[in-house]
Amino acid sequence: MMRLMLLIVLGLLTACASTNQGPDSQPDCVSGKSSQFPASQYLVGRGQAAQRDVATDRARADLAKNIEVQVVAQSRDTVSARRQTQDGKVAGETFSEAASRDIVTRTRQVIRGARVSDTWQNPRSGDFHVLVTLNRGQAARRLRDEISLLDDRTRAAIERARQVDDLLQKIAAAQRAVDAQLRRNELQRVLRVVAHGGQGVPPKWKLADLQAELLDLQSRLKIRVQADDGALASVVAGGLTAAGFMTGSEEEVLYTLQARFSAGPVERREGWYWLRGNLALKLVDRGGNVRGTASWPLKVSAQEKTLLQQRLMQLIDRTLEDELKAVILGFAQ
């Protein structure tokens, strides 16, 4: 019985098909292309380590990296352009890493369908060699299903933007349509790689048109900032502009964004000064109705007390850059 089990284990460890004869010959899944898993039908990843689990993790990472590299190589616009607006006009165009991060995220999702197809242990070094494969056809079907779902979301968002009268709700719906198509673009790039040179799913809408419509809607929504502290008002106004919203005078604005930072006492501990407090925002319409509120607990430290205010404003600026647009659009609900 023990001899039989040993033979089974050895068979599993030497599952790769060898192109050469001899006990020490490397199988083709280690040294090159696998005859069992042709590139036309499979994407592969290879991993090597002293432990089988580590080799498997490396093979999965290799598979993901292979897809990511091909996605970037097949399209040079793998980073999305983010337009920054000023006074209602396009002031410039910067490139972000958002699309690149999306590619990584989508790739990780795609390789969930990957499986360990072959394992071989080198009789001399004892290292494990693992081959992970992803069936192109199955992965492509999953990607097409996701693209179809994003198209459905885009259609619903466009219809919503055209049906509602509330300008803030229009902008929120238009933003959902743009976001869905941005995600679709990244899935489309991954699909073209996975489908081995396929054309993917033709888009139903031009992303540039959806973005232009969103910018137009945002240019109509003017917001003024109200704060007791001049530095805070300036930082919040800058956050609004960076988020794509226009500022304006009291006569032309539809909303007032009230900002307040409630600070606690300055504390000193172990040679550092600490300032804690709460940043609160409130969006109010012309009639005095509160459209929404948001708040963030914040803290800053410095070895010099005079630097606390500067660092606080920097922290508020970073916080609003990351979250202000989503917060304001959330008030549309």
C-alpha positions as CSV (number, residue, x, y, z in Angstrom):
1,M,0.0,0.0,0.0
2,M,2.8,2.4,0.9
3,R,4.5,1.7,-2.4
4,L,1.3,2.4,-4.3
5,M,0.8,5.8,-2.5
6,L,4.4,6.7,-3.2
7,L,3.9,6.1,-6.9
8,I,0.8,8.2,-6.9
9,V,2.5,11.1,-5.2
10,L,5.5,10.9,-7.5
11,G,3.1,10.9,-10.5
12,L,1.4,14.1,-9.2
13,L,4.7,15.8,-8.7
14,T,5.9,14.9,-12.2
15,A,2.6,15.8,-14.0
16,C,4.2,18.1,-16.5
17,A,4.7,16.5,-19.9
18,S,8.4,16.2,-20.6
19,T,9.7,16.8,-24.1
20,N,13.0,15.0,-23.3
21,Q,13.9,11.6,-21.9
22,G,15.8,11.0,-18.7
23,P,15.1,11.2,-15.0
24,D,16.5,14.7,-14.6
25,S,15.0,16.3,-17.8
26,Q,12.9,19.4,-17.2
27,P,9.3,19.1,-18.5
28,D,8.2,21.6,-21.1
29,C,5.9,23.4,-18.6
30,V,9.1,24.5,-16.8
31,S,11.5,25.1,-19.6
32,G,9.2,26.6,-22.2
33,K,5.8,26.4,-23.8
34,S,3.5,23.7,-22.6
35,S,2.2,21.4,-25.4
36,Q,-0.9,20.6,-23.2
37,F,-1.8,24.3,-22.9
38,P,-1.3,26.1,-26.2
39,A,-1.1,29.9,-26.1
40,S,-4.1,30.1,-28.4
41,Q,-6.3,28.6,-25.8
42,Y,-4.6,29.4,-22.5
43,L,-2.8,32.1,-20.6
44,V,-0.1,30.7,-18.3
45,G,1.9,31.6,-15.3
46,R,5.0,29.8,-13.8
47,G,6.3,29.8,-10.3
48,Q,9.3,28.2,-8.6
49,A,10.1,27.9,-4.9
50,A,11.2,25.5,-2.2
51,Q,7.6,25.3,-1.0
52,R,4.7,24.2,-3.2
53,D,2.4,26.9,-1.8
54,V,4.9,29.7,-2.5
55,A,5.5,28.4,-6.0
56,T,1.8,28.4,-6.6
57,D,1.4,32.0,-5.4
58,R,4.3,33.0,-7.6
59,A,2.7,31.3,-10.6
60,R,-0.5,33.2,-10.1
61,A,1.4,36.4,-9.7
62,D,3.3,35.6,-12.9
63,L,0.0,35.0,-14.7
64,A,-1.5,38.3,-13.5
65,K,1.7,40.2,-14.5
66,N,1.8,38.6,-17.9
67,I,-1.8,39.9,-18.6
68,E,-1.0,43.4,-17.2
69,V,2.1,43.7,-19.3
70,Q,0.2,42.7,-22.4
71,V,-2.7,45.1,-21.6
72,V,-0.3,48.0,-21.3
73,A,1.6,47.0,-24.4
74,Q,-1.5,46.8,-26.6
75,S,-2.7,50.3,-25.7
76,R,-0.6,53.3,-24.8
77,D,-3.5,55.1,-23.3
78,T,-3.6,52.9,-20.3
79,V,-3.8,55.9,-18.0
80,S,-7.0,57.9,-18.2
81,A,-6.9,61.6,-18.7
82,R,-8.4,63.7,-16.0
83,R,-9.5,67.1,-17.0
84,Q,-9.1,69.9,-14.5
85,T,-11.4,72.8,-14.9
86,Q,-11.1,76.4,-14.0
87,D,-13.7,79.1,-14.5
88,G,-15.7,76.7,-16.6
89,K,-12.9,76.1,-19.1
90,V,-10.5,73.2,-19.5
91,A,-7.4,74.5,-17.9
92,G,-5.2,71.5,-18.6
93,E,-5.0,67.8,-18.6
94,T,-3.1,65.6,-16.2
95,F,-2.6,61.8,-16.3
96,S,-3.5,59.7,-13.3
97,E,-2.7,56.2,-12.3
98,A,-6.3,55.4,-11.8
99,A,-6.6,53.4,-15.0
100,S,-3.4,51.5,-14.3
101,R,-4.8,50.5,-10.9
102,D,-8.0,49.5,-12.5
103,I,-6.1,47.2,-14.9
104,V,-4.5,45.5,-11.9
105,T,-7.8,45.2,-10.1
106,R,-9.6,43.7,-13.2
107,T,-6.7,41.3,-13.8
108,R,-6.9,40.0,-10.2
109,Q,-10.6,39.4,-10.7
110,V,-10.0,37.6,-14.0
111,I,-7.4,35.2,-12.7
112,R,-9.8,33.9,-10.1
113,G,-10.7,31.4,-12.7
114,A,-7.1,30.2,-13.0
115,R,-6.2,26.7,-11.8
116,V,-3.0,24.8,-11.0
117,S,-2.5,22.5,-14.1
118,D,0.9,21.0,-13.5
119,T,3.4,20.6,-10.7
120,W,6.9,19.2,-10.9
121,Q,9.6,18.9,-8.3
122,N,13.2,19.1,-9.3
123,P,14.9,15.9,-8.0
124,R,18.2,17.6,-7.6
125,S,17.3,21.0,-6.0
126,G,14.0,19.9,-4.4
127,D,12.3,23.1,-5.8
128,F,8.7,22.9,-6.9
129,H,7.7,24.2,-10.3
130,V,4.0,25.1,-10.7
131,L,2.1,25.9,-13.9
132,V,-1.1,27.9,-13.5
133,T,-3.4,28.2,-16.5
134,L,-6.4,30.3,-17.4
135,N,-8.8,29.2,-20.1
136,R,-9.1,32.1,-22.5
137,G,-12.6,31.2,-23.6
138,Q,-14.0,31.0,-20.1
139,A,-12.3,34.1,-19.0
140,A,-13.5,36.0,-22.0
141,R,-17.1,35.0,-21.4
142,R,-16.9,36.4,-17.8
143,L,-15.4,39.6,-19.1
144,R,-18.2,40.0,-21.7
145,D,-20.8,39.5,-19.0
146,E,-19.3,42.2,-16.9
147,I,-19.1,44.6,-19.8
148,S,-22.8,43.9,-20.5
149,L,-23.6,44.7,-16.9
150,L,-21.7,48.0,-17.1
151,D,-23.5,48.9,-20.3
152,D,-26.8,48.3,-18.6
153,R,-25.7,50.6,-15.7
154,T,-24.6,53.3,-18.2
155,R,-28.0,53.2,-20.0
156,A,-29.9,53.5,-16.7
157,A,-27.7,56.4,-15.6
158,I,-28.1,58.3,-18.9
159,E,-31.9,57.9,-18.7
160,R,-31.8,59.1,-15.2
161,A,-29.8,62.2,-16.1
162,R,-32.2,63.1,-18.8
163,Q,-35.4,62.5,-16.8
164,V,-34.7,64.4,-13.5
165,D,-34.9,68.2,-13.3
166,D,-32.6,68.6,-10.2
167,L,-29.2,69.7,-11.5
168,L,-27.3,67.9,-8.7
169,Q,-29.1,64.7,-9.5
170,K,-28.4,65.1,-13.2
171,I,-24.6,65.5,-12.4
172,A,-24.6,62.5,-10.1
173,A,-26.3,60.3,-12.8
174,A,-23.9,61.6,-15.5
175,Q,-21.0,60.8,-13.3
176,R,-22.2,57.2,-12.8
177,A,-22.4,56.8,-16.6
178,V,-18.8,58.1,-17.0
179,D,-17.5,55.9,-14.2
180,A,-19.2,52.8,-15.7
181,Q,-17.7,53.4,-19.1
182,L,-14.2,54.1,-17.6
183,R,-14.4,50.7,-15.9
184,R,-15.7,49.2,-19.2
185,N,-12.7,50.5,-21.0
186,E,-10.3,48.7,-18.7
187,L,-12.3,45.5,-19.0
188,Q,-12.2,45.9,-22.8
189,R,-8.4,46.2,-22.7
190,V,-8.2,43.1,-20.6
191,L,-10.7,41.2,-22.8
192,R,-8.6,41.9,-25.9
193,V,-5.6,40.3,-24.3
194,V,-7.6,37.4,-22.9
195,A,-9.4,36.8,-26.1
196,H,-6.0,36.4,-28.0
197,G,-6.3,39.5,-30.2
198,G,-10.0,39.8,-30.3
199,Q,-11.8,43.1,-30.8
200,G,-13.8,42.8,-27.6
201,V,-17.3,44.3,-27.4
202,P,-17.9,47.4,-29.5
203,P,-18.9,50.3,-27.2
204,K,-22.4,51.8,-27.5
205,W,-21.4,55.3,-26.3
206,K,-18.4,57.5,-26.9
207,L,-16.7,58.1,-23.6
208,A,-15.6,61.6,-24.7
209,D,-19.2,62.5,-25.3
210,L,-20.3,61.4,-21.9
211,Q,-17.4,63.3,-20.3
212,A,-18.3,66.4,-22.2
213,E,-21.9,66.2,-21.1
214,L,-20.8,65.8,-17.5
215,L,-18.5,68.8,-17.7
216,D,-21.3,70.9,-19.2
217,L,-23.6,70.0,-16.4
218,Q,-21.0,70.7,-13.8
219,S,-20.3,74.1,-15.3
220,R,-24.0,75.1,-14.6
221,L,-23.8,74.2,-10.9
222,K,-22.1,77.1,-9.1
223,I,-21.4,76.8,-5.4
224,R,-20.0,79.4,-3.0
225,V,-18.0,78.6,0.1
226,Q,-18.8,80.1,3.5
227,A,-16.4,79.7,6.5
228,D,-15.4,81.8,9.4
229,D,-11.7,81.1,8.7
230,G,-10.3,82.6,5.5
231,A,-7.6,79.9,5.1
232,L,-10.2,77.2,5.4
233,A,-12.5,78.9,2.9
234,S,-9.7,79.1,0.4
235,V,-8.8,75.4,0.8
236,V,-12.4,74.3,0.4
237,A,-12.9,76.5,-2.6
238,G,-9.8,74.9,-4.1
239,G,-11.3,71.5,-3.4
240,L,-14.5,72.4,-5.2
241,T,-12.6,73.5,-8.3
242,A,-10.4,70.4,-8.3
243,A,-13.6,68.3,-8.0
244,G,-14.9,70.0,-11.2
245,F,-17.5,72.3,-9.6
246,M,-17.7,76.0,-10.3
247,T,-17.6,78.7,-7.6
248,G,-19.5,81.9,-8.0
249,S,-21.0,85.0,-6.3
250,E,-24.0,84.9,-3.9
251,E,-26.3,86.1,-6.7
252,E,-25.5,83.3,-9.2
253,V,-24.9,80.2,-7.0
254,L,-27.4,77.5,-6.4
255,Y,-25.8,76.2,-3.2
256,T,-23.6,77.4,-0.4
257,L,-21.1,75.0,1.1
258,Q,-20.6,75.9,4.7
259,A,-17.3,74.7,6.2
260,R,-16.2,74.6,9.8
261,F,-13.3,73.1,11.7
262,S,-13.9,72.5,15.4
263,A,-10.6,72.3,17.0
264,G,-9.7,70.8,20.4
265,P,-7.0,72.1,22.6
266,V,-3.4,71.8,21.4
267,E,-1.7,69.0,23.3
268,R,2.0,68.4,23.9
269,R,3.4,64.9,24.2
270,E,7.0,63.7,24.0
271,G,8.2,66.8,22.3
272,W,5.4,66.9,19.7
273,Y,2.4,69.3,19.5
274,W,-0.9,67.7,18.5
275,L,-4.1,69.3,17.2
276,R,-7.3,67.3,16.9
277,G,-10.6,68.4,15.6
278,N,-13.5,67.8,13.3
279,L,-14.0,69.2,9.8
280,A,-17.7,69.6,9.0
281,L,-19.3,70.5,5.6
282,K,-22.9,71.4,5.0
283,L,-24.5,72.0,1.6
284,V,-27.4,74.4,1.7
285,D,-29.7,75.5,-1.2
286,R,-31.0,79.0,-1.8
287,G,-34.1,78.4,0.3
288,G,-32.0,77.5,3.3
289,N,-32.7,73.8,3.0
290,V,-29.8,71.4,4.0
291,R,-29.0,69.1,1.1
292,G,-26.4,67.1,3.0
293,T,-23.7,67.1,5.6
294,A,-20.4,65.4,6.0
295,S,-17.6,65.4,8.6
296,W,-14.1,64.1,9.1
297,P,-12.1,63.7,12.3
298,L,-8.6,65.0,11.7
299,K,-5.4,65.3,13.6
300,V,-2.0,66.8,12.9
301,S,1.3,67.0,14.7
302,A,4.5,69.1,14.6
303,Q,7.5,69.7,16.7
304,E,6.9,73.4,16.3
305,K,3.5,74.7,17.4
306,T,3.5,77.4,14.7
307,L,3.4,74.6,12.0
308,L,0.1,73.1,13.2
309,Q,-2.2,75.4,11.2
310,Q,-0.2,74.9,8.0
311,R,-0.2,71.1,8.4
312,L,-3.9,71.2,9.2
313,M,-4.7,73.1,6.0
314,Q,-2.6,70.6,4.0
315,L,-4.4,67.7,5.5
316,I,-7.8,69.2,4.8
317,D,-6.7,69.9,1.2
318,R,-5.7,66.2,0.7
319,T,-8.9,65.0,2.3
320,L,-11.1,67.1,0.1
321,E,-9.1,66.1,-3.0
322,D,-9.8,62.5,-2.3
323,E,-13.4,62.7,-1.1
324,L,-15.2,66.0,-1.8
325,K,-16.6,65.1,-5.2
326,A,-18.1,61.8,-4.1
327,V,-19.5,63.5,-1.0
328,I,-21.3,66.3,-2.9
329,L,-22.6,63.8,-5.5
330,G,-23.8,61.7,-2.6
331,F,-26.0,64.6,-1.5
332,A,-28.0,64.1,-4.7
333,Q,-29.7,61.0,-3.3
